[in-house]
Amino acid sequence: MDPISQAAIGAAAAQSGAPRSSLRLGLFIGALGGVMPDIDVLIRSPSDPLLFLEYHRHFTHSLVFIPIGGLLAAGIGSLLSRGRHRIRSLWWPATLGWATHGLLDSCTSYGTFLLWPFTDARIAWHSVAIVDPLFTLPLVAGVLLAWRRANRGLARISLAWGVLYLLFGVVQRERAESEHRALIASRGHTAERAEVKPSIGNNILFRAFYEYDGRYWADAIRIPWIGQPTIYEGESIAVLSASELMAELPPIHAGDVARFAKFSNNFLVHDPRNPGFVGDFRYSAVPNQIAPLWGINVGGAEPDRHIDFGRFNAVPPEGRAEFMRQLKGE
């Protein structure tokens, strides 16, 4: 999730377990522990653009790494305090902050190696968007007020808000999945695979997609907190077989396609808006459209070099307008 959310929930966890006299320290070291697992983004290679995909949300996000991560955060916190606080006194609040990170990331749709090294499966509960102001802002306000007023209860209230919001996101996702199953059945289809994910910034509008008869189908489902659902039927596109594509490529490119296919859970398509790119069908700025947010440039790769990775985050005005129309239920 975004760094502000990670820092805020880490601080809330640390403050909730801290004595009243240490709420300022809990705010600082909890926030530090809350964001530090993302140091894995530094695992990159200029010659291998896909390396960061394999290691982001990897071992630093796993449950078994939490006490080690807490020790790292405590050490950095001690250095930043110029020795005024010893590692031993910082370890527990830093560990509480670190513990929130992987769990929160697992609530999003990107996927987290939460159970590494026992499995390399990416855990994704699809209960909150990568960025959601309604989740984040009360957390930030709560931890700042807890520090300002030296009131641990406010930190606990803000932490409870975060947990309840995530649980409500599960309820919303379940409601969207129910509507999605009904939609698939109404078309006379039998989904081979299906997923439902919240769209950016909310838990009302969901991207729902599935595979059937060699095609992927994308739809948007609006689940208001009160009221009836609305379905915005969308587009479909042919499934891209990773194995067939790999058979046409030199070994280094075939390996990159295999890595990207694993990352994208084998939801691969030829990007209709960016010729030569193989895109990750799971994500699109407008929930019922086929416009992958990222992909690999198979068509433009040199034979002896790794394939480049590309992002397509810019959303045209008509796309933003359509997203807002769906979000508002128009």
C-alpha positions as CSV (number, residue, x, y, z in Angstrom):
1,M,0.0,0.0,0.0
2,D,1.1,3.6,-0.2
3,P,3.8,4.8,2.3
4,I,1.6,7.2,4.2
5,S,-0.9,4.4,5.0
6,Q,2.0,2.0,6.0
7,A,3.6,4.6,8.3
8,A,0.2,5.5,9.9
9,I,-0.9,2.0,10.7
10,G,2.6,1.1,11.9
11,A,2.6,4.1,14.2
12,A,-0.9,3.2,15.5
13,A,0.2,-0.3,16.3
14,A,3.3,0.9,18.1
15,Q,1.5,3.6,20.1
16,S,-1.2,1.2,21.1
17,G,1.4,-0.9,22.9
18,A,3.5,2.0,24.3
19,P,3.2,3.7,27.7
20,R,1.7,7.1,27.8
21,S,5.2,8.7,28.1
22,S,6.4,7.1,24.9
23,L,3.7,8.0,22.4
24,R,5.9,10.4,20.5
25,L,8.6,7.7,20.3
26,G,6.0,5.2,19.3
27,L,4.8,7.5,16.5
28,F,8.3,7.8,15.1
29,I,9.6,4.3,15.5
30,G,6.3,2.6,14.6
31,A,6.1,4.7,11.4
32,L,9.7,3.8,10.6
33,G,9.0,0.1,11.1
34,G,5.8,0.4,9.1
35,V,7.5,1.7,5.9
36,M,10.9,-0.1,6.1
37,P,9.8,-3.4,4.6
38,D,9.7,-1.6,1.2
39,I,13.5,-1.4,1.2
40,D,13.1,-4.4,-1.1
41,V,12.5,-1.9,-3.9
42,L,16.2,-1.3,-3.9
43,I,16.8,-4.8,-5.2
44,R,17.1,-3.8,-8.9
45,S,19.4,-4.4,-11.8
46,P,20.1,-2.0,-14.7
47,S,20.5,-5.0,-17.0
48,D,17.4,-6.8,-15.8
49,P,14.3,-4.6,-15.7
50,L,12.1,-7.4,-14.3
51,L,14.2,-8.2,-11.2
52,F,12.3,-5.7,-9.0
53,L,9.0,-7.5,-9.9
54,E,10.4,-10.7,-8.3
55,Y,11.6,-9.1,-5.1
56,H,9.1,-6.4,-4.3
57,R,6.9,-7.5,-1.4
58,H,9.1,-10.5,-1.0
59,F,11.1,-11.8,2.1
60,T,11.0,-8.4,3.9
61,H,7.2,-8.7,3.9
62,S,7.0,-12.3,5.3
63,L,5.8,-13.2,8.7
64,V,9.0,-14.9,9.7
65,F,11.0,-11.8,8.9
66,I,9.1,-9.6,11.3
67,P,11.4,-9.9,14.4
68,I,14.5,-9.4,12.2
69,G,12.9,-6.4,10.5
70,G,12.1,-5.0,13.9
71,L,15.7,-5.2,14.9
72,L,16.8,-3.4,11.7
73,A,14.3,-0.6,12.2
74,A,15.3,-0.3,15.9
75,G,18.9,-0.1,14.9
76,I,18.2,2.7,12.4
77,G,16.0,4.4,14.9
78,S,18.8,4.3,17.5
79,L,21.2,5.8,15.0
80,L,18.8,8.6,14.0
81,S,18.3,9.4,17.7
82,R,22.1,9.6,18.1
83,G,22.1,7.0,20.7
84,R,19.5,8.6,23.0
85,H,17.4,5.5,22.6
86,R,19.0,2.0,22.8
87,I,18.1,-0.7,20.3
88,R,16.7,-2.8,23.1
89,S,14.1,-0.2,24.0
90,L,13.1,0.4,20.4
91,W,12.8,-3.2,19.3
92,W,9.3,-3.9,20.4
93,P,7.5,-0.8,19.0
94,A,9.6,-1.2,15.8
95,T,8.5,-4.8,15.5
96,L,4.9,-3.9,16.0
97,G,5.2,-1.3,13.2
98,W,7.0,-3.8,10.9
99,A,4.4,-6.5,11.6
100,T,1.6,-4.3,10.1
101,H,3.3,-3.9,6.7
102,G,3.0,-7.3,5.2
103,L,-0.4,-7.9,6.6
104,L,-1.7,-4.6,5.2
105,D,-0.1,-5.3,1.8
106,S,-1.8,-8.7,1.7
107,C,-5.1,-6.9,2.0
108,T,-4.5,-5.3,-1.4
109,S,-4.6,-7.0,-4.8
110,Y,-0.9,-6.9,-5.8
111,G,0.1,-10.0,-3.9
112,T,2.6,-10.4,-1.0
113,F,5.0,-13.2,-0.1
114,L,3.5,-13.3,3.4
115,L,4.3,-17.0,4.0
116,W,7.8,-17.1,2.5
117,P,9.9,-19.3,2.8
118,F,7.2,-22.0,3.2
119,T,5.6,-21.1,-0.1
120,D,6.2,-18.6,-2.9
121,A,2.5,-18.0,-3.4
122,R,1.5,-14.3,-3.5
123,I,-1.2,-13.6,-0.9
124,A,-3.9,-11.1,-1.9
125,W,-7.2,-10.7,-0.1
126,H,-8.5,-7.9,-2.3
127,S,-10.1,-6.0,0.5
128,V,-8.6,-2.5,0.0
129,A,-7.2,-0.5,-2.8
130,I,-3.5,0.4,-3.0
131,V,-4.5,4.0,-2.2
132,D,-7.7,4.7,-0.2
133,P,-8.0,8.1,1.5
134,L,-10.9,7.0,3.7
135,F,-8.7,4.3,5.2
136,T,-5.6,6.5,5.5
137,L,-6.8,9.9,6.7
138,P,-8.5,8.7,10.0
139,L,-5.3,6.7,10.8
140,V,-3.1,9.7,10.3
141,A,-5.3,11.9,12.3
142,G,-5.6,9.4,15.1
143,V,-1.8,8.8,15.6
144,L,-1.1,12.6,15.4
145,L,-3.8,13.3,18.0
146,A,-2.6,10.4,20.2
147,W,0.9,12.0,20.3
148,R,-0.4,15.6,20.7
149,R,-2.7,14.7,23.6
150,A,-0.6,11.9,25.1
151,N,-3.7,9.7,24.7
152,R,-3.0,6.0,23.9
153,G,-6.7,5.4,23.5
154,L,-6.8,7.6,20.4
155,A,-4.1,5.4,18.8
156,R,-6.1,2.3,19.6
157,I,-9.3,3.9,18.1
158,S,-7.4,4.7,14.9
159,L,-6.0,1.2,14.7
160,A,-9.5,-0.3,15.3
161,W,-10.8,1.9,12.5
162,G,-8.2,0.5,10.1
163,V,-9.0,-3.1,11.0
164,L,-12.8,-2.5,10.8
165,Y,-12.3,-0.8,7.4
166,L,-10.4,-3.7,6.1
167,L,-13.0,-6.2,7.3
168,F,-15.7,-4.1,5.7
169,G,-13.7,-4.3,2.5
170,V,-14.0,-8.1,2.7
171,V,-17.8,-7.7,3.0
172,Q,-17.8,-5.4,0.0
173,R,-15.6,-7.8,-2.1
174,E,-17.9,-10.7,-1.2
175,R,-20.9,-8.8,-2.3
176,A,-19.2,-7.9,-5.6
177,E,-18.2,-11.5,-6.1
178,S,-21.8,-12.6,-5.7
179,E,-22.9,-10.1,-8.3
180,H,-20.1,-11.3,-10.6
181,R,-21.1,-14.9,-10.4
182,A,-24.7,-14.0,-11.3
183,L,-23.4,-11.9,-14.3
184,I,-21.3,-14.8,-15.6
185,A,-24.2,-17.2,-15.3
186,S,-26.5,-14.8,-17.1
187,R,-24.2,-14.9,-20.1
188,G,-24.3,-18.7,-20.1
189,H,-20.6,-18.8,-19.3
190,T,-18.6,-21.0,-16.9
191,A,-15.6,-19.1,-15.6
192,E,-12.3,-21.0,-15.7
193,R,-10.8,-18.4,-13.5
194,A,-12.3,-15.2,-11.9
195,E,-11.2,-12.4,-9.7
196,V,-12.7,-9.3,-8.2
197,K,-10.6,-6.3,-7.1
198,P,-11.4,-2.9,-5.7
199,S,-10.6,0.0,-8.0
200,I,-8.3,2.8,-7.0
201,G,-9.2,5.0,-4.0
202,N,-12.5,3.3,-2.9
203,N,-14.3,0.1,-1.8
204,I,-17.4,0.8,-3.9
205,L,-16.3,0.2,-7.5
206,F,-14.7,-3.1,-8.4
207,R,-12.9,-4.6,-11.4
208,A,-14.4,-8.0,-12.0
209,F,-12.8,-10.3,-14.7
210,Y,-12.8,-13.9,-15.7
211,E,-11.6,-16.4,-18.3
212,Y,-14.0,-18.3,-20.6
213,D,-13.5,-20.1,-23.9
214,G,-10.2,-18.5,-24.8
215,R,-11.1,-15.0,-23.8
216,Y,-10.8,-12.7,-20.8
217,W,-13.9,-10.6,-19.9
218,A,-13.8,-7.4,-17.8
219,D,-16.7,-5.7,-16.1
220,A,-17.2,-3.0,-13.4
221,I,-19.4,-3.7,-10.5
222,R,-20.5,-0.9,-8.2
223,I,-21.5,-1.9,-4.7
224,P,-22.8,1.1,-2.7
225,W,-22.7,0.9,1.0
226,I,-26.5,1.3,0.9
227,G,-28.6,0.5,-2.2
228,Q,-28.6,-1.7,-5.2
229,P,-25.5,-2.8,-7.2
230,T,-24.9,-1.5,-10.7
231,I,-23.0,-3.5,-13.4
232,Y,-21.1,-1.8,-16.2
233,E,-20.5,-4.4,-18.8
234,G,-17.1,-4.1,-20.4
235,E,-14.7,-5.5,-22.9
236,S,-13.2,-8.9,-23.8
237,I,-9.9,-9.9,-25.3
238,A,-8.2,-13.1,-26.5
239,V,-6.1,-15.0,-23.9
240,L,-2.4,-14.9,-24.6
241,S,-0.7,-18.3,-24.0
242,A,2.7,-17.7,-22.3
243,S,4.0,-21.1,-23.6
244,E,3.1,-20.4,-27.2
245,L,4.7,-17.0,-27.0
246,M,7.8,-18.3,-25.4
247,A,8.2,-20.9,-28.1
248,E,8.7,-18.0,-30.6
249,L,11.3,-16.2,-28.6
250,P,15.1,-16.5,-27.9
251,P,15.9,-18.1,-24.5
252,I,16.5,-14.9,-22.6
253,H,13.2,-13.4,-23.7
254,A,11.3,-16.7,-23.1
255,G,12.6,-16.6,-19.5
256,D,11.4,-13.1,-19.1
257,V,8.0,-13.9,-20.4
258,A,7.8,-16.8,-17.9
259,R,8.8,-14.5,-15.0
260,F,6.2,-11.9,-16.0
261,A,3.5,-14.6,-16.5
262,K,4.2,-15.8,-12.9
263,F,4.0,-12.3,-11.6
264,S,0.7,-11.6,-13.4
265,N,-0.8,-15.0,-12.4
266,N,-0.8,-15.9,-16.1
267,F,-3.4,-13.2,-17.0
268,L,-1.5,-12.2,-20.2
269,V,-2.8,-10.2,-23.2
270,H,-1.4,-8.4,-26.2
271,D,-1.8,-4.8,-25.1
272,P,-4.3,-3.3,-27.5
273,R,-3.1,0.3,-26.9
274,N,0.7,-0.3,-26.9
275,P,1.8,-2.5,-29.8
276,G,4.5,-4.9,-29.0
277,F,3.7,-5.0,-25.3
278,V,2.4,-8.0,-23.4
279,G,0.2,-6.6,-20.6
280,D,-1.1,-7.7,-17.2
281,F,-4.8,-8.0,-17.8
282,R,-5.6,-7.9,-14.0
283,Y,-5.2,-4.1,-13.8
284,S,-6.8,-1.2,-15.6
285,A,-7.5,2.4,-14.6
286,V,-11.1,2.1,-15.8
287,P,-12.4,-1.2,-14.3
288,N,-14.4,-2.5,-17.3
289,Q,-11.8,-1.6,-19.9
290,I,-8.7,-3.5,-21.3
291,A,-5.9,-1.0,-20.9
292,P,-3.1,-2.7,-18.8
293,L,-1.3,-0.4,-16.4
294,W,2.0,-2.2,-17.1
295,G,3.6,-4.7,-19.4
296,I,6.8,-6.0,-21.1
297,N,8.0,-4.8,-24.5
298,V,8.4,-8.1,-26.3
299,G,8.3,-6.5,-29.7
300,G,11.1,-4.1,-29.0
301,A,13.6,-6.3,-27.2
302,E,17.1,-6.9,-28.5
303,P,18.0,-10.6,-28.9
304,D,20.7,-10.7,-26.2
305,R,19.2,-8.3,-23.6
306,H,16.4,-8.7,-21.1
307,I,12.9,-7.4,-22.0
308,D,12.1,-3.8,-20.9
309,F,9.2,-3.2,-18.4
310,G,6.8,-0.3,-19.1
311,R,4.2,1.5,-17.1
312,F,1.1,3.2,-18.6
313,N,-0.3,5.2,-15.6
314,A,-1.4,8.2,-17.6
315,V,-5.2,8.1,-17.9
316,P,-6.8,10.3,-20.7
317,P,-9.5,12.7,-19.7
318,E,-12.3,10.5,-21.2
319,G,-11.0,7.6,-19.0
320,R,-11.0,9.7,-15.9
321,A,-14.5,10.9,-16.7
322,E,-15.7,7.3,-17.2
323,F,-14.2,6.2,-14.0
324,M,-16.0,9.0,-12.1
325,R,-19.2,8.2,-13.8
326,Q,-19.1,4.6,-12.6
327,L,-17.9,5.6,-9.1
328,K,-20.9,7.9,-8.7
329,G,-23.3,5.3,-10.2
330,E,-24.4,7.4,-13.1
